[in-house]
Amino acid sequence: MFTRMQNKVKELQQKMGEQGVDVTFAMDPDSVYYFTGIHDYLGMDFGRPTIAIIPQSGEISVVVPSLEQNMAREMTWVDKLLPWTDGIGDEWRGYIKEALKGKKMVGLEVNKTHPVLANFIADQGEGSKVKDMYMTMCRQRMVKSPDEIEIMKKAGKVAVAMCEAARDTIREGVPEYEVALAIINGGTKKYAELLAEDQSGPNAYYSPITHDLQILQTGPNMHMVHKRASIKSINKGDSVYMCFCNLAEFKGMKLGFDRQYFVGSYTKEEEMVYNQSIEGQKIALDMIRPGVKASDVHNASAKYYEDLGYGICYRTGRSVGYSRLEKPELRVDDDTILEEGMTFAVDGAVSLDNGTAGRVGDSVVVTKDGYEYLTPMDKSILVL
């Protein structure tokens, strides 16, 4: 793991040299983890910056709150940790001032850098310019290594365990939040089981606890695509839709996953739109292989929905990995060529004005001949 991170830092430093960037500050937690291995620290919600300082060449360093220093030391390969404490000296700012000295071009992930750091750099960086390194870093993450794909397959196992726990809990009279609790419990147990395979070194510092508000709708609320689980009870004849995209992960690798079930029965209209969502996803999946444009994957699926007489089609999918949204995206304006090792969440969905809806989502990895599921689970229509 550490060798991969060290190589990615060297790769970024090479790109910085080509682009004339003297130093890059990485502040987005996903980027800090990607380059250093440090994760799950208290962050900017509590006013505590953790910042990786990456010079064009040589040793990198990480600014960390002193409260996080001991944990960070166990998680990372980076030797130079720069601790700061509230009210002492310049706190974290002193390290940034020092790193900025004499620098003409500063790299940031502009839209992912907290304004506290961006504004400070703007005030301190006399004569320096800012270069957005977002797409450079995105390019680094696009193609996953074999060991990253193995981690994502384990994330898929966690996602499937969540869904199985939900499926076994869904029945008439059960409140939505009880399904959500079952999802948390099922995902946590599977995550812990997989972590127990290797607790050496930094592996001991990952938490298996599945968390975040579960996206779940039932019955008449199916048109509220990202509604969270409530105290509403499930009724006979309800459809139940669950999106696991904000929960499913393993060792910092995220993926997308959605499933829908029916309680007691389904109507002809529900059957129709559910099967249409499955077909829309299948059309997109059948397009996925090296050499195909991301936009063409989307367009094939969008045409299917258009031919059925439906309206606006949102993106068909997105790349997943260290972040829940990476590049490329399966959308109308992304002409990135797919490559072996890219990983995507791929959706199928139809929503009607009357609230009837069908939705499905899976994550896949692009292979030399097509794709392989990261979330292998049956999606044929199922009555519980």
N, C-alpha and C positions, 0 to 999 in steps of 0.2 A: 504493500500500500504506500509506504513512504517513498519507495523508489519511483512509483508512478507520479507522486506529487512533486518530487524533486525534478523529474524530467519535464513536467508541465511548467514549472517555474522557469527552467532553462529555455524552454520553447517560447514562453512569453517574453523573456529577456531578449531573445533573438529577434522577435517581432518588434519589440520596443526599439532595438537598435536600428532596424530597417525603417521605422517610422519616426526616428529622432526623438523618442520619448526618454527623458532622463530618469524619471522615477514614476512608479504607479502605486497609487493607494487603493487597496481593495477593502471595501467596508461591508458590502453585502454579505450576510452570514453564509450564504451558499458558496460565494467566491472565497471567503476566508477558509471555509472547510476544504474546498477543492484544492487549494494550494498548500494548506498547512495542516489539515486534520483536526483543527480546533473547532468544537461544536457545542451547542446547548449551553452557552453562556448567557448571563443576563445582559440584554442589549439596550438599544436606544429607547425602548419603551420606558426604561428606567434611567435614561440619560447617561448610559455607560458605553462609550465607544470602544470597540475592538477593531483594530485596523492593521492589515498586513501592509508593510512597506517593502516594495519590490524595486530595487535599483536596476539600472540597465545591465549591470554586471555585478557579480559578487554576492555576498551574503545578504539574505533577506532578514527582516525582523518583524515582530508583531507587538503592537501596542495593546496591552491588556490591563483591565482594572486589576489592582493588586488582589482583590478578593477572588479573582479567577486564576491567578498565576499558578497556584499549585496544581489545579486541575488541568490547565493548559499544558503544563510541563509534561504531564503523563500522556497527553493526546498527540503531541506534535514531534516532528523531526527538527523543527527550527530551534537552533541553539539560543538565539538572541531574542529573549522576551523582554519587553520594556514596560514594567509595571507603573501604574499611576494611582494616586489616591486623592480623594476629594479634598480640596483646600490646601494641598501641599504643592508649592512651587507653581509651575505652569500646568500642572496636571498632565493630560495627554498632549496638550498643545505644544509643549516644549519639544517633544520628539518630532512633531510635524514641522515645527520651525527649523529644526536642525536638518531634517531630510530635504527641506526646500532650498537650503542655501546653495546659491549658484546654479539652480536648475532653471533651464529655459522652457522646457516642455514637460508638463505634468500630466500623467495618465489617470483617468478616472472612469468608472462606469457611471456616466453622467446621470442617467435616470435611476440608478440604484444606489447612489451615494447620498447619505443623509445630508440635509441642508446644513447641519451643524458643522460638518467637515468641509463641504463644498464652499460655504460662505467664509470659513476661516482661511482656506487656501486662497480664495479670491482676495481677501484682505491682506494676507501675508506675502503672497507670491509676486513680489515686485518685478515687473517685466516678464514674468513667465506666462505661458499660454497653456490652456487645458486641451488635451486630446482625448476624445471619447474612445475608450478601449473596449466598449461593450461588445461590438461585433467581433473584434479580435479574440476576446475570451469566449464568445459564443462558438466561434469556429473551432476552438480547442476542444469544446465539449461535444461537438456534433457526433463524432464517431466514437463509440464506446469501445474500450479494450475488452478482451475476453474476461478478465477478472471483474470489470465493472458490469458486464452482462450477467455474470454469475450472481453478483449481488442483486441485480434487478430481478433475476428469476426468483430469488428469495423474497424480495419485496412482493412479487406476484403471489407467492405462497401465503404471505401475510394477508394480502387482499382477498384471496379466495377463502381463507379461514374466516375473515370478517363476514363475508357474504354467506358462508355456510352457517355461521352462528345466527345470522339474521334470519335466514330461511327456516331454520329450526325453531325460531321463536315466533315468527309471524303467524297469527291466527286471529279469529274473530274475538273481539273484546280486549285484546292486548293494546295498551297505549303505545304510541310511537316511540316515546322516550325509552321504553323497556327494550324495544328493538335496538335502539342506539346503544344502550348499555351492553346488550349482548354482543354487538359489533365490537365495542371497545374491549370486552373481555376475551372474545375469540381472537382478535388480532393481537392482543398483548400476549396471550398464551403461546401462539404460534411464533411470534417474534422472540419471546424468551427461549423457546425450544431451539430455535435456530441459533441464537446467540450462545447457547450452552455448548454448541459444537466446538467453540474456540474462545476461551476467555483470556488468552495470553495478551500481554502488552496493552495497547490502546483499545483492544476489543472489550476490555472489562468496563469501559466507560460509556458504552452506549446504553440508553434506557429503552426497555421494550414497551413502555407504556404508550398505547395508542391514544391519541388525543385530538381534539378539535370538535367543533359542533357538526354532528352528522347531518348531511343533506339527505332529506327523506320526505317524500310526499305520499299521501294516500287519498283515495276516493276523489272528492270534488276539487281537491287542491293540486291535481296533477299538472295543471298549467303553470304552477309556480315553480319554475325549474330548479331553483336553488333554495327552496324553503327548507328550514331546519326542522328536526324532529320536535314535536310539541307534546302536549298532554292528550291530544285527540286520540280516541280509541279507534282501532281498526274495525271496520264493519264488514259483514258478509257482502260480497260483490265488489269490494274495493280493489283497486289496483294499488300496488305498493312499489314505488321507485326509490332506489338508493344510489347515490353517487359517492364513491369512496376516494375521489381524487384529492381531497384535502387531508386524508388520513393515511393512505397506503404508502408505506416506505420501509426501507431496511437499510441501516447504516448510512443514512443520508441520501439514499437513492430513491427518488419518488417515481410514481407511475399513476396512470389513470385507469379507472375501472368502474363500470356501472351495470346494474342489473335491475330487472323489474319482474314482479310476480303478481299473481291474481289470487284473491281469497274467495274460495267457494265456487266462483264462476267468472266468466268474462262475456262481454257482448260481442256480437258480430263486428261492430265498429272497432272495438278494442283489439280484437283479433287481427283485423285488417291493418290498423296503424302499427301494431307491434310487428307484424310480419314485414311491413314496409320499412320499418326502421332496421330490421335485421338485413333486409335486402340492400338498403342504402349503404350500410356498413360493409356488407360483403363486396359490393361493387368497388368501394374504395380499397378494401384489403386486396382484392384481386389485381389491383393496379400497382401494388407496392412491390418494387424490386429495384435493384441498382440501375441507374441510368434514366429513370423516370423523373419528370419534374414534379415537385411537391404540388404545384398548382393543378397539374393534370389529374392527380389523385382526387383532389377536391372537385374539380370540374366534372369528372365522371359521375361522382355521387350526386352533385348538385343537379346535373342534367336529369338524372333519374327522378328526383323530387319534382323538378320543373315539369317533366313529362306527365307526372301524376296530377299536375294542376296546383301544386303547392307554391307558396310565395317565397319570401326571403330565406336563403340558406346560409346559416352561419358557418364558420370554419368547420371542416371535417375532422381536423385533428391538430395535434401539436407535439413537438418533440418534448420528451420528458427525460429526467435524469437527476442531476444535482439540484435542479430547480423544477418546480411544477410546470413552468412554462419556459421552454428553451427554443432555440432555433434549429431547424426550420419549422414552419407551421404549414399544415395542409390547408391552405386558403388561396383565394383567387389571385392574390398579388405576390405570392412567394414562388419564384421560379428556381429555387435551389434544386440541384440534381441529387436525388437520393443515392446514398452510398451504403454498402454493407457495413453493419455495425451501428447504424442510426436506430434510435428507439422512438416510437411514437405511441401516443394515445389516439385511438381512432374511434369515432362516434357514429352512431346512426340514430336519427331522431325524427319523429313527426309529432307535431302538436296541433290540435284543432281548436277553433275558437270556443267550442262548447266545453273544453276542459279535458277531453279525451286525448291521451298521449301514449306514444310508444318510444322507449329509449333503451339504448344499449351502448356499452363502451368497453373496449379492451386495449391493452398495451401489447405492442409487438416489437420485435427486433428485425431489421432488414437483414436477410441472408443473401448468399450469392445467387440463389434462384428465386427468391420471393420474400417470405417472412416466416417468423416463428412466434407463436403466442408466448407472452410473458405472464398472461393471466388465463391459463387454460381451464375454463369452466363452462359447462353446458349452458346454452342460452335459448334453447327451444322453449316455446310458451309453456308455462307451468302453473297449475292451479294448486294452491296449498289448502 
